[in-house]
Amino acid sequence: MDLSFSKEDEAFRQEVRQFIAENYTDDIRAKSARSKHGYLDKESHVTWQKRLAKKGWLAPNWPTEYGGPGFTHSQKYIFDVEMGRAGVPHTIPFGPTMVAPVIMKFGTPEQKKKFLPDILETNVLWCQGYSEPGAGSDLASLQTKAEDKGDHYLVNGSKIWTSVAQWADWIFCLVRTSNEGKRQEGISFLLIDMKTPGVQVEPLVLLDGTPGPHQEVNQVFFTDVKVPKENLVGEENKGWTCAKYLLEFERGNPYSAGLTKAIQKVKKIAKDQKVGDHTLADEPEFRAKVADLETQITAMEFTELRIFSALSTGGNVGPESSMLKCRGTELQQAVSELAVEALGSYVQPFVEDGMIDTNEPNVGPDYAMTVAPYYFSLRKASIYAGSNEVQRNIMAKAVLGL
Ligand SMILES: Cc1cc2nc3c(=O)[nH]c(=O)nc-3n(C[C@H](O)[C@H](O)[C@H](O)COP(=O)(O)OP(=O)(O)OC[C@H]3O[C@@H](n4cnc5c(N)ncnc54)[C@H](O)[C@@H]3O)c2cc1C
C-alpha cells in the first residue's frame, strides 16, 4: 500500500495550513481557551463558519452541484487531519452535516432552493428534534404529534436534550402523524421555524452548573404550532427512512485527527510532571499506556481511511457509522482519562468559566483547569447520537449479520 501523498496533495495541505493560520485568529482561540469545555459563543462560531464558507470549505462532503468543494478522498483526509491537528472549532453539525443530506436526497426542489444555500453560508442555524422525554434509544415510541389541518400541521409535544436550540433558527423534527400499524410507519420528518408562535426553549441545568455562558442542551416545547405542509420532507408517514439516513451522517465522522491532538497533549502534561529525578513521561508504566492508546488511534485512523475511501463524494457511510461512533467516543474518553491521571493532584474537578480568566495565579500549570471539566463533559459522548450500547446492537445486526 502506497501511503505517500502526491505533489498536488502536499500543495493542498499547505493551502489548508495557510487558511488556518489566517483565519483561526487569536480572538477565537482565546475565547475557546477561556472556556472550561473549549466551547465558543454563538458569534464566534458563526464568524468561524462564515470564514470557512467564504473559502468554500464549510461542507467538505457536499456534492459540487450543491456548492461542495469537490475534494478528492486524499484532500478530504488531509483537510480533516489538518483541521483536527490545529484544534479548530467544530462546525455545528445540525445544518451542514445532518439535515442538508436529507434535504438533498428526499427534499423537493423548492426545499433545496430555500434551505441549502443558507445552510452553506451559515445564515441559519439548525437543531435536532429527535429525542423526547419518553423516547431516546427507543426513538420510534416518540409522541410529539402533528395533526393534519388541511394546509398545515398542528404540532403539540416536546423534544429533549436539544443541543444549541437556544441559538437555532430552525429545528428538524420527527413527529407522529399516524397511530395506525407499525410505530415506525406513523412518523414524519418536519422542518419547523423556531420563531413560530408556540415554540418555547427551556435550558436544561447540568450537574456542572451549565447553563452559564455555555448553555448546551434544552427542552423544546410545541404548543399548537402551525407548520405549513410545504415543510414536510419526503412523504407523510415515511419519515423513519429520512431519520435513519440522517443518523448515518450524525455518527459517521472521523475522530482520529482530534484524538492524535489529544494524546499529544497528554504527552506534554506527562513531560511537565516531575517524578523524583525524572518525569512521568519517562515512567515505563505510563509510556505503555500512551503507546497502547496511540496504537488504537492509529487503528482508528486506518479504519476511517478504509471506510471513507470506499465512498464516492456525497455518499454515506451506512451502518459502519456505528463502528466509528463507538470506537471514536470510547477513545476520546480513554484519552481524557489518561490526561486526568497524568495531571494527578493538579486536577481541578469544579471549575467555573470565570475562574479561568482571573488575575489570580493558577494552582498548577495553565492547562490544568480544563482537563477535568473536559473529562467529565466527555462522559456524554457515549450517550449522544445514540448510546454506544445501541450502536453495538446495530453493528451486530446490520454489519455482522448476527
Ligand atoms: C449531551 C447530549 C446532547 C444531545 N443532543 C441531542 C439533540 O440535539 N437532539 C436530540 O434529538 N437528542 C439529543 N440527545 C439525546 C440522545 O440522542 C439520547 O440521550 C440517546 O439516544 C439515549 O436516549 P435516552 O437518553 O433516552 O436513554 P435511554 O434510551 O433511556 O437509555 C438508557 C440506558 O439504557 C441503554 N439501552 C437502551 N436501550 C437499549 C438496548 N436496546 N440495548 C442495550 N442497552 C440499551 C442505553 O444504552 C442507556 O445506557 C443528546 C444527548 C446528550 C447526552
The ligand as an ORCA input file, in Angstrom:
! r2SCAN-3c Opt
* xyz 0 1
  C     -25.095     15.955     25.525
  C     -26.246     15.382     24.767
  C     -26.714     16.040     23.650
  C     -27.820     15.541     22.960
  N     -28.308     16.248     21.896
  C     -29.441     15.831     21.272
  C     -30.022     16.612     20.232
  O     -29.514     17.665     19.863
  N     -31.177     16.175     19.686
  C     -31.770     15.005     20.050
  O     -32.796     14.655     19.479
  N     -31.235     14.230     21.042
  C     -30.080     14.637     21.655
  N     -29.536     13.870     22.674
  C     -30.273     12.690     23.126
  C     -29.597     11.371     22.832
  O     -29.788     11.010     21.480
  C     -30.214     10.331     23.795
  O     -29.778     10.690     25.096
  C     -29.768      8.918     23.484
  O     -30.318      8.474     22.279
  C     -30.179      7.915     24.616
  O     -31.531      8.045     24.909
  P     -32.021      8.283     26.427
  O     -31.233      9.415     26.991
  O     -33.493      8.437     26.394
  O     -31.593      6.975     27.205
  P     -32.370      5.585     27.230
  O     -32.829      5.265     25.842
  O     -33.415      5.641     28.298
  O     -31.237      4.579     27.640
  C     -30.801      4.414     28.996
  C     -29.714      3.346     29.026
  O     -30.221      2.092     28.559
  C     -29.411      1.584     27.495
  N     -30.250      0.929     26.491
  C     -31.425      1.369     25.996
  N     -31.915      0.517     25.062
  C     -31.014     -0.486     24.957
  C     -30.934     -1.679     24.159
  N     -31.893     -1.975     23.269
  N     -29.866     -2.484     24.309
  C     -28.872     -2.182     25.202
  N     -28.901     -1.072     26.002
  C     -29.947     -0.236     25.866
  C     -28.752      2.811     26.894
  O     -27.511      2.481     26.256
  C     -28.514      3.682     28.131
  O     -27.326      3.302     28.775
  C     -28.427     14.329     23.365
  C     -27.917     13.639     24.487
  C     -26.845     14.162     25.177
  C     -26.335     13.413     26.374
*
